[in-house]
Amino acid sequence: MAKDASLTKEEAKAKKANEKNSKKAALAKKPKKSIVKYFKDLRSEFKKVVWPSKKTVFNNTVVVLVTLVVSGVCIWGIDTLFAALLRLALGMSITE
């Protein structure tokens, strides 16, 4: 009877090993299909995208550049003001 039980355990181990191997084989084949599916989905999504016109891109670029320049000038002004206040607080002359 113990011999029969050990055979069933060995059979169970063999069955588990076969299942693992079959899962690995399935996973090894799956990426090829998933890569192809990914690119097909990607292509269909690109067809759905509404691309902006050249005029819209130009206008948005101008807005960004103007915002950068205005922000830069504001930061430069605040920096200059704080530097002058620091020099006054430390008793240094501004022309040094």
Secondary structure, DSSP 8 states (H G I E B T S, - for coil): -HHHHHHHHHHHHHHHHHHHHHHHHHHHHHHHHHHHHHHHHHHHHHHH-----HHHHHHHHHHHHHHHHHHHHHHHHHHHHHHHHHHHHHT--TT-
